[in-house]
Amino acid sequence: MTTVAHQPTQEKTTFNWRKILLPISVALVVVFFLAPILWQVLTSFKVNADISAIPTVYIPRRLTLDHYRSLFIRRPFTAYMLNSAFVSVTSTVLALGLGAPAAYVLARMRLPGHRIMLASILIVTLFPAVLLFLGLLEVVKFFDLGNNYLALIIPYTAINLPLTILVMRSFFQQLPKDLEDSAKVDGYNTVQMLTQIVLPMTLPALATTGILAFIATWNEFLFALTFITRESMKTIPVATAQLSGASVFEIPYGPIAAATILGTLPLLILVLVFQRKIVQGLTAGAVKG
C-alpha cells in the first residue's frame, strides 16, 4: 500500500481594514461635531483669566459659575427663556393644528386644482424666510403689532405651516383607507375620525414635525430682533447677541457661552424625550407597505 503524504495547507489571512477604519471614522465625525459644543461648555465654566490667556487654556483647572449667575443678575434671563418658550410652543401648536387637517384633506380628497396647491406649498417651503422681512415689517407697522407676541407668532406659524402640510400629507397617504371606511360605517364623522383614529396613528409624524417647527422658531433671530424691542419681551437669541461686557471694548465670552448653553439645553431635553418618536417619524415613510 502506498501512503500519500498530505502537506499542510497554509491558510491565507487577510487583514480586514474596515474593522479599524470604520470606528476611527465614526470617532472623528463625532469629535468634529461635538468639539464646538464641548468648547462652549468649557468656556462657560472658565474664569476670565483662562478665557483670555495666551496660549489658550483648553482644559481649565479653575471652574466658576459666575457667568451663569451674571445672566440672571444683570439681565432678566428667566423672562427671555419664558418668552422663547411661549412663542415657540404657541406657533408650533398652531402650525400643527392648522397643518394636520389641511394635510389630511390634500391626502384624501381630490380637490379642484390640488396639484397647483401642492406645487404652491412646495415653492413656499423653498422660499427663504428672510425675503419676507420687508413685507412683514410693513404689515407689523400697519397693524401696530410692534412689541407684541403676535408679531412673531403669526409669521412663525405661516413659515412652518407649508413644511407641516407636506410632511403630514406624506404620512396620511401611508395609512390604509380601510380604517377610515370602517370608522365611517361605525358612525364617525370626519372630525371624530381625524382626532380619534387618524392623528393617534401619526404621533411620530406629529412629534417630528412639531420638533422641527419648534427648533426653527426657538432659534429665529431676525424677526425677533426687529419686531420686539422691549427688554422684557426679548427672546433668547436676541438677548444672547446683545450681551455686553463691563466696557465697550470687552466681549463677554463667558456669559455668551453660558447663554448659548442655557438656550440649547431645552432643545436637547426635548429631542432626548421624543427621541423614539423622532426616529419612527423619520423612518415611517421610507418603506411603503
N, C-alpha and C positions, 0 to 999 in steps of 0.2 A: 504493500500500500504506500502510496505517496502522499505526503502531507504538504499542504500548501500553506506557506507562512504568510500570515496577514500582517502587512505593515501598518503600523498605527497611522491613522489619518489625522492630519493637522487641521484643526478647526480654525477657520478664519474669523478673527474677532474684528468686527467693525465698530468704530467708536461713534456713538450717536451724539452728534453736536447739538441736536435740538434740546436734549435734556439739560444742557448747560446754557445755551443761548436764550432759550425761552424764559427761564426765571430771571436771567440777567436783564433781558429786555423789559420784562414786566417791572422789575425793580427800578430801572432807570426811568421808565414812564411815570411810575408812582412818585419817585423823588422829584422829577421835573414839575409835576403838577402840585405837589404838596410843599415844595420848598418855599414859594412865596407866602403860603398860608402860615407855615412854621415861622418864617421870618417876621411876619406881622405879630404873631403871638408872642414871640420872644421880645420884640421891640416894645410891646405894650407893658411888659414887666421889667424892662431895663430902667436903670436910673439914668438921668440926663447925661451924666459924665460918660457912661458907657455908650450911649447913643451917638454922641459927638466925638468919641475917642478915635484917634488915628494912631496905629492901624485899627481897623474895625474889630470890635468885640463881637464875635459870632455867638458864643455861648456865655451868657452873663453869669458871674458869680454872685452878684448882688441883685436881689429881686425886690420890687416895690409895687404897691397897689395905688400909688399916688396919682397915676394917670387916670385910673378908673374913678377914684374919688373926685378928682378935679372936674370930671364930666358932669357929675351930679351936684357939685358945689357951685361951680361957676356958671353952669347952664342948666336949664330945665330938661335934662336928657330923658327923664321918665316921660315927660309930656311929648317929646319927639317920638319916642317909641310907640306911645299910645296913638298919636296922630297917624303914624305909618300903618299901624295895625288896623285902625278904624277905616282908613281909606282903602287899604288893600283888601280887607275882608268884605267890605260893602261892595266894592266894584267886582270882586270875584263872584260873590253870591248873585249879583245882578247879571253878570255875564253868563253864568251857568243857568240861572232861572229863565233868561230870555233865549239863550242859545240852544238849550236842550229841546224845548218844544219846537223851535224853528228847524233844528236838525232832524227831528222826527218827522215833521211834515215833508221836508225835502227828501227824506229817505223812503217814505211810504206812499206819498201821494204824487201823482203826475200832474203838477200844476201847469197851466199855460206859461210857457217861457221859462221852465225850471232850469234848462241848460244855461240860459242867459243869466239867471240868478246865481247859479253855481260859478259861472265864469267871472261874474262881477265880484262875488265874495272872495274868490281866489286872487283876483287882481288887487283887492283891498289889502289882503294879507301880505302881499309883496310890496305894498306902498310904504315907504319909510315914514314913520310917525312924525319925524322932525319936520317934514314938509308941510304938515298940517298946522304948524305952530302959528304962523301969521294969521291964518283964518280963525283959529281958535282964540287968538288974542283979541281979534275984533269982536267975536261973539261974547267973550267974557266982558269986554268993555260995554257992549250994547246992553247986556242983561245985568250989568253991575254985579258980577259974581266974584270980583276980586276979594281975596281973603275969605273965601267961602269954600267949604269942603266940596261942594257940588262942582266947582271949577276943576277939580281933579277927578272926582268920582265919575262924572259923565264922560269925559274924554277917555279915561282908562277903560270904562265899560265898553265904549264904542270901539276902541282899538283891539280889545281882547275878544270881542264878540265874533268876528269872522273866523278866527282860528278855532274858537269853541264850536262853531257850527260845523266846520269841515271835519274836525276830529270826531265829534259826536255822531255825525251823519255816517261816517265810515263804520262806527261800532253798531249803530242801529241796523245797518244793512247786513251785518253778520248774524243778527238774531233771526231765528226761524219764524216765519209768519204763522205757523200753526198755533203757536202760543196765543197770538193775538186773535186768531179766529176762534179758538176755544174760549177766550175771555169774552168775546162778543156774544157767543152762544150762551154764556153764563149770565149775561145781562150787564156787563161792564160797559160804561160809556168811554169815550176817548180819553177824557181826563183821568178817570179811575184806572184805566188800562195803562196809561203812561206813568202815573205816580205809584201804583201798587204792583205792577208787573214788570214794565219795561225798564224804568230807571233803577230799581234794585238790582237788576241783572247787569247793568252797566256801571256799577260803582267803581270798578278800576278805571274806566274811561273818565268818569266824573272826577275822581281823585287826581288823575294825571293832568287833565285839562285845567282843573282848578289850581293845582300847584304851579303849573306853568304861568297861568294868569296872575297868581299871587306874587310870584317871584318878579315878573315883569313890572308889576305895579309897585312893589316894595322898593325896587332899585331905580325907578324912574327919577330923573333929575331935572330936566329942562322945564317941564310944565310946573313942577313943584317949586322951582326956583323963581319962576316968573309970576305965577298966579297967586302965590301965597307969600306975603312979605311980613306978616305979623309974627313976632318971635314965638309966641305961644302956640302957633298953628303949624310950624315948620315940620317937615319930615326928616328922617334920619339922614338920607343922602345930602340934603341941603345943609343941615346942621353940621354934619361932619366936614363938608367942604368949607364952611365958614368959621371953623375953629381958628382962633388966633392965639399967638404967644404973648409973653409979657411985654414985648416991644414990637414995633412994626416989622423989623427985620428978622424976627425969630419965627422959625417954623416949628410948631409943636408936634414933632414926630410921635412922641409918646401918646398924647391924648388922641391924635388922629388914628394911630394903630389901635388904641383901646376902643375908640368909637367904631372902627371897622369891625373889630371882633364882636362887639355887642350887637351891631347891626346884622352880622352874618349868623349869629347864634340862633335866632328864631327860625331862620330858613333851614339851618342844619337840623334842628329838632323836628321841624315839620317834615322834612324829607325822610329822616330816620323813622318817624312814627308811621308814615304811609309808604314805607319802602316796598312792602309786598304788593300793595295796590298799584304802585307806580310800575313795577316790573310786569305785573299782569296787564296793566293798561297798555304798556309799550309793545307787548308781545301778543296780545289777544288778536289783533288784526293781521298778524304776519302770516298765519296759516288759515286758509278758508276750508270749512267743512266740519 
